[in-house]
Amino acid sequence: MTMVSNVEKLEKLEAKFTSDDVEWRVGSTTKDKSKGMALPYITNRAIQQRLDQVVGKGYWKNKYVPWHNGSQLCELSIKVVYEDGSFEWIDKIDGAECSDFEAIKGGLSDSMSATRSDLF
């Protein structure tokens, strides 16, 4: 079995997502809601599949932590295993408010999903 280096894993994690992984939602709208700004985002499903493929299903996890006014934080953790068998969890946290569309589900997805256009 060939081991993939940490550099190769980072490159795979940072690779641009395909257009199949991009969905759109309406951002800010005009007062009468007749026009809105289209915002691309990477789906939560695509992020989970990328993590499964690159680091493995047992080597990452996430948890949601309630924040203020109904918003939530998502803590994403990746297990790093060293050559001597020791390991540590590396954590990153980001958050989002409840969204206008499917408020709770949208907020959970937004807290994990990327909305940066440099990812696709």
DRENLOVO-543505 format. One line per field, with one value per residue: residue number from 1; residue in three letters; chain; x, y, z of N, C-alpha, C in turn. Coordinates in pm, 1 decimal. Last residue first. Layout:
BEGIN
num = (NUM,...)
residuo = (Ala,...)
cadena = (A,...)
n_u = (X,...)
n_v = (Y,...)
n_w = (Z,...)
ca_u = (X,...)
ca_v = (Y,...)
ca_w = (Z,...)
c_u = (X,...)
c_v = (Y,...)
c_w = (Z,...)
***
This chain:
BEGIN
num = (120,119,118,117,116,115,114,113,112,111,110,109,108,107,106,105,104,103,102,101,100,99,98,97,96,95,94,93,92,91,90,89,88,87,86,85,84,83,82,81,80,79,78,77,76,75,74,73,72,71,70,69,68,67,66,65,64,63,62,61,60,59,58,57,56,55,54,53,52,51,50,49,48,47,46,45,44,43,42,41,40,39,38,37,36,35,34,33,32,31,30,29,28,27,26,25,24,23,22,21,20,19,18,17,16,15,14,13,12,11,10,9,8,7,6,5,4,3,2,1)
residuo = (Phe,Leu,Asp,Ser,Arg,Thr,Ala,Ser,Met,Ser,Asp,Ser,Leu,Gly,Gly,Lys,Ile,Ala,Glu,Phe,Asp,Ser,Cys,Glu,Ala,Gly,Asp,Ile,Lys,Asp,Ile,Trp,Glu,Phe,Ser,Gly,Asp,Glu,Tyr,Val,Val,Lys,Ile,Ser,Leu,Glu,Cys,Leu,Gln,Ser,Gly,Asn,His,Trp,Pro,Val,Tyr,Lys,Asn,Lys,Trp,Tyr,Gly,Lys,Gly,Val,Val,Gln,Asp,Leu,Arg,Gln,Gln,Ile,Ala,Arg,Asn,Thr,Ile,Tyr,Pro,Leu,Ala,Met,Gly,Lys,Ser,Lys,Asp,Lys,Thr,Thr,Ser,Gly,Val,Arg,Trp,Glu,Val,Asp,Asp,Ser,Thr,Phe,Lys,Ala,Glu,Leu,Lys,Glu,Leu,Lys,Glu,Val,Asn,Ser,Val,Met,Thr,Met)
cadena = (A,A,A,A,A,A,A,A,A,A,A,A,A,A,A,A,A,A,A,A,A,A,A,A,A,A,A,A,A,A,A,A,A,A,A,A,A,A,A,A,A,A,A,A,A,A,A,A,A,A,A,A,A,A,A,A,A,A,A,A,A,A,A,A,A,A,A,A,A,A,A,A,A,A,A,A,A,A,A,A,A,A,A,A,A,A,A,A,A,A,A,A,A,A,A,A,A,A,A,A,A,A,A,A,A,A,A,A,A,A,A,A,A,A,A,A,A,A,A,A)
n_u = (-1377.9,-1259.7,-1284.4,-1528.5,-1647.8,-1808.1,-1818.4,-1999.3,-2055.0,-2246.9,-2433.7,-2555.7,-2678.9,-2844.8,-3014.4,-3142.6,-3273.4,-3419.8,-3490.2,-3363.5,-3221.7,-3021.1,-2862.6,-2513.1,-2216.6,-1861.6,-1588.3,-1284.5,-1073.0,-827.6,-664.4,-575.5,-296.1,-105.6,150.0,290.0,516.9,422.1,94.9,-210.4,-458.3,-791.9,-964.1,-1274.5,-1472.8,-1744.6,-1961.7,-2203.6,-2513.1,-2793.4,-2977.7,-2840.2,-2510.5,-2464.9,-2415.2,-2206.5,-2158.3,-1873.8,-1706.7,-1408.4,-1180.3,-1110.4,-1269.7,-1264.5,-991.6,-876.9,-993.9,-1257.2,-1377.4,-1345.6,-1514.2,-1761.1,-1795.9,-1815.2,-2047.2,-2237.8,-2240.6,-2146.2,-2029.9,-2212.1,-2285.6,-2560.1,-2724.8,-2925.4,-3251.4,-3571.1,-3802.4,-3821.8,-3850.3,-3582.9,-3370.0,-3156.1,-2864.5,-2886.1,-3000.3,-2767.5,-2642.2,-2371.0,-2116.6,-2034.8,-2023.4,-1796.1,-1554.9,-1315.1,-960.2,-772.1,-707.5,-690.6,-470.9,-270.8,-274.9,-186.5,73.4,178.1,165.2,163.1,23.1,168.9,61.8,83.2)
n_v = (2701.5,2845.5,3113.3,3193.7,3073.0,2946.5,2617.6,2482.2,2495.4,2688.3,2619.7,2399.4,2533.5,2713.8,2534.8,2412.1,2645.9,2763.0,2742.8,3052.4,3234.1,3064.5,3144.1,3226.8,3039.5,2969.3,2749.7,2605.2,2324.4,2108.5,1806.8,1558.4,1333.7,1035.7,782.5,627.2,732.6,892.2,1022.2,1136.2,1361.8,1409.4,1710.4,1869.5,2151.2,2285.6,2539.5,2720.1,2893.5,3096.0,3176.3,3376.2,3227.8,2880.8,2531.0,2350.3,2046.0,1874.8,1630.4,1454.1,1217.3,956.0,760.5,807.5,1001.0,1213.3,1197.2,1096.0,1238.1,1503.7,1490.2,1435.4,1675.0,1856.5,1766.4,1814.0,2090.1,2251.4,2576.1,2838.8,3159.9,3371.0,3630.5,3877.6,3956.5,4109.5,4135.0,4226.4,4489.9,4553.4,4300.5,4084.9,3887.9,3571.0,3258.0,3005.8,2717.0,2482.3,2275.3,2035.0,2057.6,2205.5,2088.6,2263.0,2266.0,2134.6,2109.7,1835.3,1782.5,1918.3,1772.2,1524.0,1590.5,1654.4,1411.1,1138.0,822.5,504.3,216.6,-118.4)
n_w = (-674.4,-472.8,-501.5,-400.0,-96.9,69.7,203.7,481.2,751.2,779.3,585.7,711.9,928.6,789.3,655.2,871.2,976.4,741.9,455.9,384.4,530.5,784.8,1090.1,1051.8,1108.3,1155.4,1227.1,1334.0,1326.7,1472.8,1466.0,1688.7,1662.4,1741.5,1701.5,1525.6,1421.3,1211.5,1305.4,1188.8,1248.8,1187.6,1183.0,1241.3,1257.0,1404.7,1337.9,1526.5,1469.1,1585.9,1775.8,1928.9,1932.4,1900.5,1935.7,1726.6,1562.5,1436.7,1237.1,1146.9,1005.2,979.6,877.6,600.0,467.2,337.2,71.4,81.1,293.8,197.1,-28.3,93.6,238.4,25.4,-100.6,103.6,114.3,-191.1,-225.3,-386.3,-532.0,-533.0,-694.8,-557.6,-693.5,-733.9,-592.0,-330.5,-276.9,-214.9,-355.6,-158.3,-101.4,-244.4,-333.9,-434.4,-602.2,-594.0,-714.2,-804.5,-1076.6,-1121.0,-877.6,-671.8,-666.1,-391.7,-127.0,-91.8,-256.8,-116.5,122.5,24.6,-56.0,195.7,328.3,89.6,103.7,71.2,-90.5,0.0)
ca_u = (-1436.7,-1263.6,-1155.0,-1524.2,-1541.1,-1875.6,-1741.0,-1973.7,-1951.2,-2135.3,-2350.5,-2478.6,-2583.1,-2739.7,-2930.7,-3058.4,-3179.4,-3335.3,-3470.1,-3424.4,-3360.9,-3043.8,-2966.7,-2646.4,-2312.9,-2001.4,-1648.1,-1423.0,-1104.1,-963.6,-649.8,-684.7,-362.8,-193.3,78.2,159.2,532.7,490.4,238.9,-139.2,-325.8,-698.1,-895.3,-1151.0,-1424.8,-1605.8,-1924.6,-2064.9,-2432.3,-2688.7,-3015.0,-2956.6,-2611.5,-2403.2,-2505.0,-2215.6,-2220.5,-1981.5,-1752.2,-1539.6,-1234.0,-1005.1,-1247.6,-1389.1,-1052.0,-823.5,-856.0,-1162.9,-1375.5,-1277.3,-1371.6,-1702.2,-1785.5,-1707.8,-1919.5,-2215.5,-2190.6,-2240.5,-1995.3,-2152.9,-2246.8,-2436.7,-2698.9,-2789.0,-3159.6,-3436.2,-3814.8,-3781.3,-3972.0,-3686.8,-3428.2,-3259.6,-2944.7,-2833.2,-3023.0,-2875.6,-2665.2,-2512.8,-2159.8,-2035.3,-2126.4,-1924.4,-1613.3,-1430.8,-1086.8,-809.3,-716.3,-792.0,-602.0,-300.7,-311.4,-319.7,-24.2,175.5,81.9,228.2,13.8,126.0,139.9,0.0)
ca_v = (2638.0,2699.7,3055.8,3158.5,3146.4,3032.9,2732.9,2499.1,2403.1,2691.8,2737.5,2380.5,2424.8,2763.0,2628.5,2332.5,2568.2,2836.4,2630.1,2935.3,3268.0,3124.6,3070.1,3250.0,3102.4,2980.4,2860.4,2640.2,2456.4,2161.1,1947.8,1614.7,1447.9,1118.1,883.3,580.7,650.9,766.3,1033.3,1022.8,1350.4,1330.7,1609.3,1813.9,2045.6,2251.9,2404.8,2704.9,2781.1,3060.6,3069.2,3409.9,3320.4,3009.6,2646.6,2408.0,2177.8,1887.4,1765.8,1462.1,1352.1,1051.0,760.7,823.2,875.8,1177.0,1240.9,1048.3,1091.2,1460.9,1524.0,1336.6,1547.4,1870.7,1765.0,1677.6,2016.5,2176.6,2435.1,2777.3,3019.0,3338.0,3486.4,3844.2,3915.8,4082.1,4096.3,4086.4,4418.8,4566.8,4433.7,4112.3,4007.1,3650.7,3401.5,3055.2,2860.8,2515.0,2412.0,2052.7,1968.7,2276.7,2094.3,2176.0,2331.6,2132.1,2244.9,1909.0,1727.0,1956.7,1914.3,1536.1,1544.6,1756.2,1521.6,1234.9,953.7,611.9,338.3,0.0)
ca_w = (-790.3,-456.8,-541.5,-542.2,-164.3,-26.1,159.3,338.5,705.2,873.5,564.5,589.1,952.2,877.8,580.6,781.2,1056.4,835.9,547.6,322.6,499.8,653.9,1020.8,1107.7,1018.7,1193.2,1153.8,1366.0,1272.7,1465.8,1431.0,1611.8,1723.5,1658.7,1780.3,1567.6,1541.6,1180.9,1281.5,1247.7,1188.9,1267.6,1101.9,1296.2,1168.2,1432.1,1296.8,1483.0,1513.6,1490.3,1684.5,1845.0,1980.8,1920.5,1934.7,1859.4,1560.9,1534.5,1263.5,1211.7,1018.0,1012.9,1022.7,675.8,510.0,469.0,95.2,-20.5,293.9,319.5,-43.6,1.9,309.1,124.0,-173.3,53.4,229.7,-108.6,-236.5,-268.1,-544.1,-461.8,-694.9,-597.0,-588.7,-783.8,-732.4,-351.7,-317.8,-112.6,-353.0,-257.8,-77.2,-133.9,-346.6,-350.9,-595.7,-598.3,-685.5,-659.8,-1020.2,-1126.9,-1011.9,-688.1,-698.1,-534.0,-181.2,-16.8,-290.4,-255.0,122.8,84.4,-155.2,90.7,375.6,177.4,41.1,160.5,-101.8,0.0)
c_u = (-1414.5,-1323.9,-1151.5,-1389.0,-1530.0,-1773.2,-1823.5,-1893.4,-1910.2,-2024.1,-2230.0,-2384.3,-2494.6,-2635.3,-2816.9,-2964.1,-3086.8,-3231.8,-3374.1,-3391.1,-3436.6,-3191.9,-2995.2,-2743.9,-2442.3,-2086.0,-1796.0,-1465.8,-1250.9,-967.7,-790.6,-657.3,-475.3,-243.4,-8.7,81.6,399.5,503.4,300.9,7.7,-251.4,-567.5,-791.0,-1096.1,-1288.9,-1569.4,-1776.4,-2045.9,-2291.0,-2605.4,-2910.6,-2988.9,-2722.7,-2512.5,-2428.3,-2309.2,-2241.1,-2031.1,-1859.4,-1578.3,-1369.6,-1051.5,-1149.8,-1367.8,-1169.3,-881.0,-801.5,-1018.4,-1267.6,-1268.6,-1294.3,-1553.1,-1721.9,-1687.6,-1801.1,-2079.9,-2155.4,-2169.5,-2087.3,-2124.6,-2193.1,-2404.1,-2562.9,-2770.0,-3023.2,-3348.1,-3679.1,-3794.4,-3946.6,-3812.4,-3540.6,-3301.2,-3040.3,-2922.8,-2969.9,-2887.7,-2777.8,-2525.3,-2311.5,-2085.7,-2141.0,-2038.6,-1746.5,-1484.5,-1196.8,-945.0,-758.1,-815.1,-714.5,-438.6,-347.2,-365.7,-166.9,73.4,71.4,129.8,73.2,124.6,82.9,87.9)
c_v = (2721.0,2628.4,2904.7,3101.7,3099.9,3115.7,2816.6,2624.6,2430.7,2595.2,2738.9,2497.1,2404.2,2658.0,2681.8,2422.5,2487.1,2751.4,2672.5,2814.7,3148.8,3156.6,3141.5,3159.5,3124.7,3046.6,2862.4,2757.7,2482.1,2299.2,2001.3,1762.8,1493.1,1238.0,966.5,679.2,598.9,675.7,894.3,1032.1,1240.4,1315.8,1542.4,1707.2,2000.6,2132.4,2387.4,2560.5,2788.9,2946.3,3034.4,3303.3,3344.2,3103.7,2774.8,2528.6,2224.5,2031.7,1762.6,1608.9,1344.1,1196.2,866.4,827.9,898.6,1047.5,1194.2,1080.2,1038.7,1308.8,1477.3,1362.6,1440.7,1738.7,1775.0,1667.0,1873.0,2104.6,2358.6,2629.8,2967.0,3189.8,3460.1,3693.1,3882.7,4044.1,4065.3,4040.5,4271.7,4488.4,4435.2,4258.5,4033.0,3770.0,3469.8,3205.1,2891.7,2665.4,2421.7,2190.2,1986.2,2190.2,2169.6,2190.9,2227.0,2198.9,2250.1,2048.3,1799.3,1905.1,1962.1,1681.7,1555.6,1717.8,1632.0,1343.1,1054.1,743.3,445.7,125.1)
c_w = (-913.0,-576.1,-525.0,-583.7,-308.9,-103.8,63.1,309.7,562.0,833.6,657.4,565.8,830.0,907.8,664.5,702.5,967.9,908.6,658.8,407.9,442.4,634.5,888.6,1035.7,1093.5,1087.2,1186.9,1280.0,1300.7,1401.6,1404.5,1590.2,1631.6,1736.8,1685.8,1653.2,1596.4,1302.5,1263.5,1207.1,1263.1,1189.3,1190.6,1202.3,1219.5,1345.5,1325.5,1438.9,1458.0,1547.0,1580.5,1741.2,1878.2,1965.0,1966.2,1851.6,1703.5,1529.8,1370.0,1220.9,1085.7,1008.4,1069.5,826.4,604.1,523.1,229.2,15.5,199.7,328.0,78.6,-17.6,220.7,198.1,-77.7,-17.4,189.0,6.5,-142.3,-297.6,-410.5,-478.7,-631.6,-586.6,-644.9,-665.6,-796.0,-497.5,-350.9,-148.1,-251.5,-250.6,-192.8,-110.2,-222.0,-371.3,-499.3,-577.9,-694.5,-617.2,-868.8,-1073.3,-1006.0,-830.6,-713.2,-554.1,-327.6,-75.7,-216.9,-296.8,-17.1,85.0,-102.2,-16.2,271.2,220.6,138.8,82.5,-10.0,0.0)
***
